[in-house]
Amino acid sequence: MLRIITYDISSDRVRRQVAALLEAEATRVQYSVFEARLSDAALRRIVSRIDERLADSDSLRVYTVGTRHERRCQVLGSGLPVDRDVGFWLL
């Protein structure tokens, strides 16, 4: 599933930590917005690691875009969309 993950974090230190966690698993599409293809288990693992760092005033949002609606997404400007048809090789 395509996941859109966005955050609003007040602490520079925590924001850098969260960005590093997300950059390891996702593609940054804007400063605090990431796209990734993640299973439910992978998403839970990442969200759990982020949640333990958040203060009460911080927020993390995750949106799941189903394949039916993903075809209707548009990217304008210089941004590259996450590949829709990603294949994998097992060697």
C-alpha positions as CSV (number, residue, x, y, z in Angstrom):
1,M,0.0,0.0,0.0
2,L,1.1,3.5,-0.7
3,R,1.5,5.4,2.5
4,I,1.8,9.2,2.9
5,I,3.5,10.1,6.1
6,T,3.7,13.7,7.4
7,Y,4.7,15.3,10.7
8,D,4.7,18.5,12.6
9,I,7.4,18.4,15.3
10,S,8.6,21.3,17.3
11,S,12.0,20.0,18.5
12,D,14.8,20.2,15.9
13,R,16.5,17.2,17.4
14,V,13.4,15.0,17.4
15,R,12.5,16.3,13.9
16,R,16.0,15.2,12.6
17,Q,15.6,11.8,14.2
18,V,12.2,11.2,12.7
19,A,13.3,12.4,9.3
20,A,16.3,9.9,9.5
21,L,13.9,7.1,10.4
22,L,11.6,7.9,7.5
23,E,14.4,8.5,5.0
24,A,15.6,4.9,5.6
25,E,12.2,3.6,4.5
26,A,10.5,6.2,2.4
27,T,11.0,8.9,-0.2
28,R,10.9,12.5,0.9
29,V,8.6,14.5,-1.3
30,Q,8.5,17.7,0.7
31,Y,10.2,18.8,3.9
32,S,7.9,16.9,6.3
33,V,6.1,14.7,3.8
34,F,7.2,11.2,2.8
35,E,5.8,8.5,0.5
36,A,6.5,4.8,0.8
37,R,5.1,1.4,-0.1
38,L,4.8,-0.3,3.3
39,S,3.1,-3.3,4.6
40,D,0.9,-2.9,7.7
41,A,3.7,-4.6,9.8
42,A,6.4,-2.3,8.5
43,L,4.2,0.8,9.1
44,R,3.5,-0.3,12.7
45,R,7.2,-0.8,13.3
46,I,8.1,2.7,12.0
47,V,5.2,4.5,13.7
48,S,6.1,2.8,17.0
49,R,9.7,4.0,16.8
50,I,8.5,7.5,15.9
51,D,5.7,7.7,18.5
52,E,8.1,7.1,21.4
53,R,10.0,10.3,20.4
54,L,6.9,12.6,20.0
55,A,5.9,15.3,22.6
56,D,2.3,16.0,23.3
57,S,2.3,19.0,21.0
58,D,3.8,17.1,18.1
59,S,1.8,15.2,15.4
60,L,2.3,12.4,13.0
61,R,-0.2,11.6,10.3
62,V,-0.3,8.5,8.0
63,Y,-2.6,8.3,5.0
64,T,-3.1,5.0,3.1
65,V,-3.8,5.4,-0.6
66,G,-5.5,2.4,-2.1
67,T,-4.6,1.2,-5.6
68,R,-7.9,2.4,-7.0
69,H,-7.4,5.9,-5.9
70,E,-3.6,5.9,-6.5
71,R,-4.3,6.0,-10.2
72,R,-6.1,9.3,-9.7
73,C,-3.1,11.0,-8.0
74,Q,-1.3,13.7,-9.9
75,V,2.2,15.1,-9.4
76,L,2.8,18.5,-10.9
77,G,6.2,20.2,-11.0
78,S,9.5,18.6,-10.5
79,G,8.5,15.9,-8.0
80,L,8.7,12.3,-9.0
81,P,5.9,9.9,-7.9
82,V,6.6,6.7,-6.1
83,D,6.8,3.9,-8.8
84,R,3.5,2.2,-9.2
85,D,4.8,-1.0,-10.8
86,V,7.8,-1.9,-8.7
87,G,9.3,-5.3,-9.4
88,F,11.8,-7.2,-7.3
89,W,14.5,-9.7,-8.2
90,L,15.3,-12.5,-5.7
91,L,18.8,-13.8,-6.3
